[in-house]
Amino acid sequence: MDLKLAGKVAIVTGGGQGMGKAYCLGFAEEGAYVVVADINAETAQQTAAEIRAKGGKSLPIKVDISKWGDVSNMFNKALSEFGHIDILVNNAGVRGMAKIEDFPEELLERDINVNLKGAFYCTKAVARHMKERRYGKIIYQSSSTAVRGHEAGGSAYAAAKAGMLGLMRSMAKELGSFNINVNAVVPSVFNTPLIANLPEERKEINRKQSVFGRLGEPEDMVGIVLLLASDRASYITGQSILVDGGQRPT
């Protein structure tokens, strides 16, 4: 199926590694122009270089999405480079891990500021432009913990990702009349840098919960994100799509 993404411009936050990098490479393979936005300038440059080496167009931008000034600057740079923005993938995320009684304030603020406020800021940055063009695709990357909770000390992460789903549904209603589709993907535990410090026994539990007997890989998420970013999904909005390998209780 041709998703007709050639020439579209996509901003992917957290595009330097993990799922974000997989999304950037996937968009580029479909002919889209990719803005690789990441707080790590080096990984953003590396992802953009991979895209360019394959003949694609890409712009790496260092950005801290928890800061409005950074986000506004990112949007302006992307608009100056490509002339328009069609797609926003709110992928960047962090996760602090601590039991509730020991949860430090700085970790709570980081989880909320990056995972929720950052997605809010990025949406705010593109909304006016997309409304004026009467076209846009906004995708939020939430987490299955937003629905199921997090039993291993990730309460702030789960709360922020649940807030993201509320933001997504609100934006779907607010922006729908401007022909802007807004959806969320909701992955379970995937093999990305975000779980680098997760205990091995916890990873093994998640492997067993999947009907496939393995953790998800970043490439497993690419297809659904590209579909939601395309006009093939033009009548889908306000949806949270669970991608968890048929996760089941152990």
C-alpha positions in Angstrom: 0.0 0.0 0.0 1.4 3.4 -1.0 0.9 5.6 2.1 1.5 8.7 -0.1 3.9 10.3 2.4 6.5 11.4 -0.2 7.1 15.1 0.2 5.3 15.4 3.6 7.2 17.0 6.4 7.3 15.1 9.7 8.7 16.3 13.1 9.7 13.4 15.4 10.7 14.3 18.9 13.1 12.0 20.6 14.2 11.1 17.1 17.8 10.3 17.9 17.4 6.8 19.3 14.9 4.0 20.1 11.4 4.2 18.6 12.0 7.8 17.6 14.9 6.9 15.4 12.9 4.0 13.9 10.1 6.4 13.1 12.5 8.9 11.4 14.0 6.2 9.2 10.5 4.8 8.4 9.2 8.2 7.3 12.3 8.8 5.2 11.9 5.4 3.5 8.4 6.6 2.5 9.8 9.7 0.9 8.9 12.1 3.7 11.2 14.9 4.9 12.2 14.4 8.5 12.9 16.8 11.3 14.9 14.8 13.9 14.3 16.6 17.2 16.2 15.5 20.2 17.8 16.8 23.4 20.9 14.9 22.4 22.4 16.8 19.4 24.8 14.0 18.6 22.2 11.3 18.2 20.0 13.7 16.2 22.9 14.3 13.9 23.5 10.6 13.5 19.9 9.8 12.6 19.8 12.7 10.1 23.1 11.5 8.6 21.7 8.0 8.1 18.7 9.5 6.3 20.8 11.6 4.1 23.2 8.8 3.3 20.2 7.0 1.8 19.2 10.0 -0.3 16.6 11.4 2.0 16.1 14.9 3.4 16.5 15.5 7.1 17.1 18.4 9.5 18.5 17.6 13.0 17.5 20.0 15.8 18.6 20.0 19.4 15.6 20.7 21.5 14.5 20.4 25.1 10.8 20.0 24.7 10.0 20.9 28.3 11.0 24.5 27.4 8.6 26.6 25.3 11.5 28.7 23.8 13.2 25.6 22.6 10.0 24.2 21.1 9.1 27.4 19.3 12.6 27.7 17.9 12.4 24.1 16.6 9.1 24.8 14.8 10.5 28.0 13.3 13.7 26.2 12.0 11.6 23.4 10.6 9.3 25.8 8.8 12.2 27.8 7.5 13.8 24.7 6.1 10.8 22.9 4.6 8.1 25.6 4.2 5.3 23.6 6.0 4.7 20.9 8.6 2.4 18.0 8.0 3.1 15.6 10.8 4.0 15.8 14.4 5.0 12.6 16.4 5.2 13.4 20.1 7.6 10.5 20.9 10.2 12.0 23.3 9.9 10.6 26.8 11.7 10.0 30.1 10.8 7.7 33.1 11.9 8.2 36.7 11.7 5.1 38.9 11.1 5.2 42.7 8.5 4.0 45.2 5.9 6.7 45.9 7.2 7.4 49.4 10.7 8.0 48.1 9.8 9.7 44.8 12.0 12.9 44.6 10.5 16.1 43.4 13.0 16.6 40.6 12.1 13.2 39.1 8.4 14.0 39.3 8.9 17.4 37.6 11.0 15.8 34.9 8.4 13.2 34.1 5.6 15.7 33.9 7.6 18.4 32.1 8.9 16.1 29.4 6.2 13.5 28.9 3.2 15.8 29.3 4.1 19.4 29.1 6.6 18.7 26.3 3.8 17.1 24.2 1.5 20.0 25.0 4.2 22.6 23.9 4.9 20.7 20.6 1.2 20.5 19.8 0.8 24.2 20.6 3.7 25.0 18.3 2.2 23.3 15.2 -1.5 23.9 15.9 -1.9 27.4 14.4 0.1 26.4 11.2 -1.9 23.2 10.7 -5.2 25.0 11.3 -4.3 27.7 8.7 -3.4 24.9 6.2 -6.5 22.9 7.2 -4.3 19.8 7.3 -2.2 17.9 9.9 -1.5 14.6 11.6 -0.6 14.6 15.3 0.4 11.4 17.0 1.2 11.0 20.7 3.2 8.1 22.1 1.7 7.1 25.4 2.3 3.9 27.2 0.3 0.8 28.3 1.1 2.0 31.9 -1.3 4.8 31.3 -4.1 2.2 31.2 -2.8 -0.6 33.4 -0.7 1.3 35.9 3.0 0.7 36.8 3.8 -1.6 39.6 7.5 -1.1 39.7 7.9 2.5 40.7 6.9 4.3 37.6 3.9 6.1 38.9 4.8 9.6 37.7 5.5 8.2 34.2 2.2 6.4 34.1 0.4 9.5 35.3 2.0 11.7 32.7 1.3 9.2 29.9 -2.3 9.0 31.1 -2.5 12.8 30.9 -1.2 12.6 27.4 -4.2 10.5 26.4 -6.5 13.2 27.8 -4.6 15.8 25.8 -4.9 13.7 22.7 -8.7 13.3 23.0 -9.1 17.0 23.7 -7.0 17.9 20.6 -8.9 15.5 18.4 -12.1 17.4 19.3 -10.6 20.9 19.2 -8.8 20.4 15.9 -11.0 18.0 14.0 -13.0 20.7 12.2 -9.7 21.9 10.7 -9.1 18.5 9.1 -6.4 17.6 11.6 -6.2 14.0 12.8 -5.0 13.4 16.4 -4.3 9.9 17.7 -2.1 8.0 20.1 -0.1 4.8 20.0 0.1 2.9 23.3 3.0 0.5 23.4 3.9 -1.9 26.2 7.5 -2.7 27.2 9.7 -2.4 24.1 13.4 -3.0 23.7 14.6 0.6 23.8 17.0 2.7 25.9 14.1 3.7 28.1 14.2 0.2 29.7 17.9 0.0 30.0 17.7 0.1 33.8 14.7 -2.2 34.1 15.6 -5.3 36.1 16.1 -8.4 34.0 13.4 -10.3 35.9 10.9 -7.6 35.0 11.8 -7.8 31.4 11.3 -11.6 31.5 7.9 -11.1 32.9 7.0 -8.9 30.0 8.4 -11.4 27.5 6.1 -14.1 29.0 3.1 -11.8 28.9 3.4 -11.3 25.1 1.8 -14.1 23.1 5.0 -13.9 20.9 7.3 -14.6 23.9 9.4 -11.5 23.3 9.7 -7.8 23.9 8.6 -5.4 21.2 11.3 -3.9 19.0 11.2 -0.3 17.7 10.5 -1.5 14.2 7.3 -3.1 15.5 5.8 0.3 16.0 6.7 1.9 12.7 3.8 0.6 10.6 1.0 1.9 12.8 2.6 5.3 13.2 3.1 5.7 9.4 -0.4 4.6 8.8 -1.8 7.2 11.3 0.4 9.8 9.7 -1.1 9.1 6.3 -4.3 10.0 4.5 -5.1 6.3 4.5 -6.3 6.9 8.1 -8.1 10.1 7.4 -11.3 9.0 9.2 -9.4 7.9 12.4 -9.1 10.4 15.2 -9.3 10.5 19.0 -8.1 6.9 19.2 -5.5 5.3 21.4 -4.2 2.1 19.7 -2.6 -0.5 22.0 0.5 -2.2 20.7 1.4 -4.8 23.2 2.0 -8.2 21.5 -1.3 -9.6 22.8 -0.1 -9.1 26.4 -1.8 -11.4 28.8 -1.5 -12.0 32.6 1.1 -14.5 33.7 
